[in-house]
Amino acid sequence: MGVWSVGQSAIFLSSTLRDFGAGDYLIRSDDAGRRAIGRVFALMLSISLVCALLLWASRNLLAHFFREPKLADLIDLMTLTYLLMPFGLGALITLEREFAFVQLQLMQAAATIIGSVTAIVLAYRGFSYFSLAWGQLAQMLVLLALRTMARPAAVFCKPIFTGWKGIFRFGVFTTLTAIFTQVSAQSVTALIGRILGLSSLGLYERANGMNNYLSNDLTFSIMQVVYVGFSKVKDKPAELKRLYLATVENLTGVLWPAYALIALLSHQIVLVLYGPKWTFAAPLLAIISLSSLLQAFYVPQVRVLTSFANVRSICAVEFTAMVFRILAVLFLARFGLIWAVVGAVSPSAIVAMLYWRVTSPRLAVGMIDMLAPLGRSFLVLLFTLVGPLLLLLFTPVAQVSATLQLVICLPVAGLGWLLSVRAVSHGLRPEISLAMSHAPRLFRQLLGQANGTAPSRFFR
């Protein structure tokens, strides 16, 4: 797995440079025709070829550095997968602009299943870490084939090597933002490992990884849908304001109770998933989850700024966060691991304030406008936690296993969430009512979205 991780790291760095914010640029652009797709495709293909050439030329050097000759062959195979990625971009952007997210998710699921089966079969036959690379290649080929079948005209676009100025201006700051984010995360890892030792680093990585399942995977999927909506109404102030307020209410209505529940049940979650030797990661998970409450507030603002192509401001905020995070961890790590984690998450408050300051004038939204949606989400958070909190307070922990506590607390929290959404007339209430009482109709609507006919009511 170590050899695979080295190869993945090399490809991930190249992908950060290759992406260049091209997808976001096309989504927000008023022109997403074949010529616009051709320009972005040509730029991404050019960057991919340069990066692939550098990877191929350095493969033997990397293999020698890590004393693993087979790493060179692994990088050869992974580079092939890397070169295929730009070809499906046009179809991906076209489907996203049509709000065909269900269709995209089905494509991704099918490709992931085929890629995983390929990797498992090859691993069983003794291909070792090469099985993962072949599985990745199979997944990319299937995904490209499905996108081609869905939108062939958007895949086979003639590359255009002129008119790159706007893409470059957008992409430079988008790429710098991605670099700052990575440097910030890796610096925290390096500082904790260097100052507090590898055992402390393992605890932090475990806690941070668990939180990332929610903060990265779920939030990214939701915000990609939202970003397409913001891009379509960015020139209509009233609609943009309404969409933003609805997004904030619905996103915090889901994520705030989820993060708070993870913080409350962090000890039980760690025990069940990883065992008693990792219990010291529980307070770290609680701290990281609570800090993510702020992230749910400012993530929509990032997508608003991107829809206006104000990527320079995003870059400046993330650079500020990076510097503050590194200095905070460097100073607080001397007091122990918990304080180091507090330093790692502390920039969230500063980032939230900076994004609000930059975004609110564009939205014509004041804090008074935010009180009602955030207040309803906060009430939902409180009611979600009441049941689990009472159970934990009045249940003898020593006599009840962590697994049983989760089995009891999670359904109680879910019931509290559903009842509170209805009781406070939260923005999610129409969606829940629709899902519970009109499931067949909802299914037909989802099929309609798969054909790109309309966005979900969740973001209307």
N, C-alpha and C positions, 0 to 999 in steps of 0.2 A: 504493500500500500504506500510505502514511502516513495518508491519510484514513480508511482501514479501521481502522487501529490506534487512532486517536483514538476512533472510534465504539465499537470493542470495549472500550476502557478504560472508557468511560462506562457501558456495559452491564454490564461485569464488576463495577464498584463497586456498581451497583444490585442485581446478583444476590447479592452477598455479604450485603447487607441483607435482601433478599427471602427467601433460603433459611432464615435464622433457626434453623438446626439442626432444622427441622421433620421432615425425613426420619429423622434419628437419634432424635428424640424418639418418633416412632411405632414405630420398630423395637424400641426398648427397652421400650416401654409394654406392660403386661399387657392393655390394652384397645386393639385395633386394628380395632374394628368400624366400621360406617358412620358412627356419630355421632362417633367419635374422628377418623376421616378428614375428616368434614365440618368439625370445628373447625379442624384444621390447614389444610384447603383454604381456609376462610374467612379465616384469618389471612394466609396467603400471598397470596391474591387481593387482600386489602385493602392489604397492603404493596406488591404489584405495581402496583396502580392508582395509589397515591400516587407511587411512584418513576417510573412511566410518565408521569404527569402532569408531574412535575418535569422529566423528560427532554424531553418534548414542549415544555414552556414555555421551556426553555433552549436548544433546538436552534438557533435563530437567533443567540443570543448566542455559542454555541460556533462556529458557522460564521463569524461576524464575527471572533472572536478568532483563529481559525486561517486567516483569509483564504481560506476555501474555501466558497462559497455552496452547493455540492451536498452538503455535510456535513449540512445540515438535512434534506434529503430522505432521506439515508442513515439518519439517526437515526429518522425516521418509520418506515421499513421495519423496522429492527432492533427498535424498540419493540413492533411487532406480534408478532414472534417471542418477545420477552421476556414478553408478556402471556399467551402460550399455555402457558408452562412449568408453572404450577401445576396445570393440568388433568390431567396424567398422573401426578401424584404418588401418588395413592391406589393406582392399578394397580401402579406401581413398587414401593411399599412392600409391597403384598400379595404380589407375586411374589418379592420378596427374603425375606420371612418364610417363604415356602414353599420356599426354597432353589432357585428356578427360575432360577438364574444363567445356565445355558446358553441358555435361552429368551431371557433379557434380552440376552445378548451377540449372539444371532442377530438380534434386533430392531434392536439398535444398529448392527450391521454392515449390515443391509439399508437402514436409514435413512441411514447415512453414505454408502453407495454411491450412492443416489439423489440425495442432496444434493450430492455431489461431481460427479456427471454433470451435474446442473443447472447448477452453477457453471461447469464447464468449457465447456458448450455456450453459455451466455450470455456468458462471457468471449470465446469465439471470435467471437460475433456483435457484439462491441463494447460490452458493458455495463460494462466496466471493473470497479471495485471494487463496483458494485451487484450484479455476478454472485455475489459471495461472500455478500452479504446475502440474495439470492433463494435461493441454495443452502442457507443456514442455515434459512430459512423452510420450504423443501421438506423438509429433514431433520426438522424439528420436527413438521410435519404428518404425515409418514409414521410417525414414532415414536409420536405420539399416536394415530393410527389403529390401529397394531398393538397398543398397550397396551389400547385400547378393545375390540378384538376378543378379546384374551386374558382380560381381567377387566373387563367392562362395568359390573358393579355397583360396582366400586371407583372408576370414573371419574365416574359420574353420581351423586354424593353431594350431598345438600342442604347448603349452607353453614350452619354453626351459629356464631353470633356471641356465644356465651356459653361460660364454662368455659375461658377462655384463661390463667388464672393460672399453671398448671403449665407450659404451653408458653412463656410469657413468661419464667418463672424459668430454664428450661433454655436458651431461645433467646438471652437477653441475653448470657450468658457464652460461648455458642458463637459468637455474632457478634463479640464482643470478641476472642476467640481468633483468629478469621479476620482481623480487622483488625490485630491485633498481628503476625501472621505476615506479612501483606502489607507493613506498615510496616517490619518488620525487613528483608525482602528488598529493598524499594525503597530503604531507607536505605543499605544496602551498595552498591547500584548507584550511588546519587547521590554517596556519599563517594569511591568509587574514581574515578568520572568527574571529580569536582571536584578531588581532590588529585593524582591520577596522570595524568589526561588521558583523552581518548576512546579512544585506541588501546589503553591498558591495560584500559579498560572493555570494549572489544570482545573482548579475549582472555578476560577473566573470564566474560563472558556466553556465549561459545562453549563454554568448559569446563563451566560450570554447566549450560548447556542440554543438553549430551550426557549428563551424569550424571542429569539430571531424567527422561530417558526411562525409566530403570530405577527410580529412587527414588520418582517420583510415579506414573507410569502403571501399572507392574506392581504396586507395593506397594499402591496404592489398591484395585485390583481384588481382590487377595487379602484385604486387611483388611476389605473390605466383607462378604465371606463370613464371615470370622472374627467380625466384630461381631455378625452375626445369631446365630451360635452362642453367643457370650458372653451375649447378651441372653436366650437361652432357658434357660440353665443358671445364671444369676447367683444364684439362690436355692438352688442345690445345691452347697455348697462343694467336695465331693469331685470332682464332675464338672467344675466350673469350674477347679480346680487341674490336673486331668488334661488338660483341653482347652488351658489356657494353656501348660503345659510342652510339649505336642505341637506347639502353634503356634510357640513360640519355636524349638524344635529344627528344625522343617521350614522355617520362614522363614529362619533363619540358615544352614541347610544349602543353601539356594538362593542367598541374597543375599550371604553372606560370600565364597564362592568367586567369584561374579560381580563384586563390587566389587574384590576383590583382583586379579582377572585384568585388569580395566579399568585399574587402577593400574599393573600390570606392563607392559601393552602400550599405555599411553597415547600414547607417541610414535608407534607404528605406526598406531594408530587415528586420530589427528589427521592424520597424513600422508595416509592413504588417503582419509579423508572430506573433508578441507578443503584439502589441499595444503601445500607447504613454508612458505608465508608465515604459517601459523598454528602452526608448531611450538612457539612460546613458550607456547602454551596447554596443551601436554602436561604439564608439571610441575604446573600448576594443576589439571588433570583428575585427576592422581594424588592430590593432596592432598585434593580434594573427595571422591573415591571412597573413600579410606581413612577419612575421617571418617564416611562413610555406614555403615561397619561398626557403629558405635554405634547408628545410627538403626534398623537391623534388630533391635536388641535391645529398644529402648524403645517402638517403635510399637505392639506388642500391648498394652502397659501403658496407652497412651492409650485404646485401644478398651475395655479393661476398665473404666477409670474412667468412660467415657461410658456404658457399659451400666448402671452404678450411678448415673447422673445426677450424678456428681461433677465437673461441668464447671467448677465454681469453681476446683478445684485445677489443672485443665488450663490455665485462663486465667492463673492465677498463675505457673505454670511458664513458659508462653510469654511472658508479660510480662517475667519475669526474663531469659529468653534474649534477648529483643529488646534490653533495656537493655545487657546484657553484650556482645552482638554489636556494637552501635553504638559503644560505648566502646572495644572491642578494635580494631575497624577504624580508628577515629579515631586511636588511639595508634600502631598498628603500620604504618599506610599510609605513614608518613614514611620507613620503612626499605625500601620497595619493594613491588612487586605481590605477590610470593610471601608476604611477611609479612602483607600486607593480607588475602590469602585465608586464611592461617592464623588471623587474627583473626576472619574471617567464619565459619569452621567450628568454632572453639574452644568455643562454647557447647554443642556436642554432648555433651561429657563431663559438664558441669554438669547439662544436661537429663536425661541418663541417670540420674545419681545422684538427682536430685529426684523423677523419676517412680518410681524404685525405692523410695524412701523412702515415697512416698504409696501405692503400689500393693501392696507386699508384705504389709502387715497384712490387706488385704482378701482376698488370695489364700491366706494362710497358707503362703507359700512363702519359704524362706530361701535364702541363697546356696549352701548345701550341696545343696539340691534342684536348683539350676541347673547345678552342675558337670558332671553326666553329659551332659545334652543339649547344653550349650555346648561341652563337651570333644569330643564326637563331631563337631559341626559344625566345630570348629577343625581336627581331624584331616582332615576332608574338604577344608577350605581348603588345608592344606599339600600333600596329595597331588594336588590339582588343579593347583597351581602348579609342582610338581616338573618335569614334562615340559617346559612352556614355558620355565621358567627355565634348564634344562640346554641347550635348543636355542638360546636367546639367548646363553648364555655361550660355547658352543663353535661357534657359526656366525659366520663373518666378516660382520658387519653390512654393511660397505661393498659386499660382493659379492652381497647378497641384497636384493631390493626389499622395502619395507614390506608390500606386498600379499601377496607370497609368504610372508613371515614370519607374517602373520595366517592365511593359508590353512593353514599347517602347524601353528601353535601352537593354534589354536582347537579343531580335532578332537582333538589330543593332550590338551588340557585337559579336553575333554568326556569322553574315554575315562577319564582319571584320576579325574574326578568320579564316573562310574558305578561304577568298580571300588572306589573308596574308600567309597562309600555302602554297598556290599555288604560290604566287608571289615570295617568298624567297626560293622556292624548299626545303621546310622542309621535314624531314624524314617521317612525317605523310602523305605527299601528295599522295604517291602510295595507302595507305590504304583508304584515302578519295575518291580518284578517283575510286578505286575498288568498294567501297560501293555505290557510287552514280551512276555509269554507268553499273555495273555488279551485281546488287542486287541478282538476281536469282543464279548466279554462286557463290556469297559469301555465300548464304544460303546453297548451296550444300557443300561448303568447311566447314562450321560450322558443318554440319551433319557428315562430315568426321572426324572433330576433336572430335565430341562426341564419335566416335568409336575408338579414340586414334591413328589416322593415322599420324597426323602431327601437329606441333605447328603453331600458327598464324604467318603470315608474319610480324606482328607488332614487333616481337622480333627476326626476322632473321637478 
